[in-house]
Amino acid sequence: MTFFVTTNFAVWAFGGMYANDLAGLLHCYVAALPFLRNGVMGDLCWTAVLFGGWWLIARAAGARAPSNRAWTTA
């Protein structure tokens, strides 16, 4: 969401495509709404792949906790 807000504000402020007033800023954000949906869907898919892959690897490894033996002095 932060990416959406900041990049669209930059397009409005520096792009010259929209009027330099509140109506132009709102028009910029409204015109970008279809891209927000795609961005959110991409983020959700990437998150599922990332954490789902981590879960599968942890499950395949038997979900063993890391050993603290390397940190102990015997």
N, C-alpha and C positions, 0 to 999 in steps of 0.2 A: 504494500500500500504506500509506503514511503517513496518507493521508486516511482510509482504512478503520479503522486502529488508533486514531487520535485521535478521530474522530467517534463511534465505538462506545464508546470509553472515556468520552466526555462524556455519552453517553446513559445509560450505566450509573451514572456518578457523580452526574449532576444530574437525570435523568429520573424516577426513582422507579418505574420499571417492573420493575426487577430488585432482588433482595436485595443488600444492601451487604456482600457477602462474596465470596470467591474463586469460589464456585459460581455466584453471580449474574453475575459478570464473564464467566465462561466461557459461561454460558447466553446472555448478550448477544452474544458473538462468534459462537457457533454459530448463533444465530437470524439473524445478518446474513450468513452465508456465501452464500446465494443471490444477494444483492445484490452481493457481491464479484465473482462471475462476470460479472454484467452490467457492472459498472464496468470490469473489466479488458478485456472485449470492446469497450466503448465507447472506452477509451483506445487500444486497438490500431487500431480503425477510424479514429479521429481522427488518429493518428500516420501511418497510411498515406495518408490524404487530404492531410495537411499536407506531408509530405516527398515524397509522390508528385507533388503539384502543383508543389512547388519543383523537382523533377527534370524534370518536363515543361516548365516554363518555361525552365529552364536549357538543356534540349536544344533547344527551339524557338529560343532566342537563339543557338544555335551554341556554347554553353558557352565563351563568350569570357571571358577573365580581365579583371578591372577594370584600367583603365589607370592608370598612376602619373603621367601627364603633368600632372595638376592639382597635384601636389606638388613638381614640379621647377621650378627657376628657370632660365630659359635666358638 
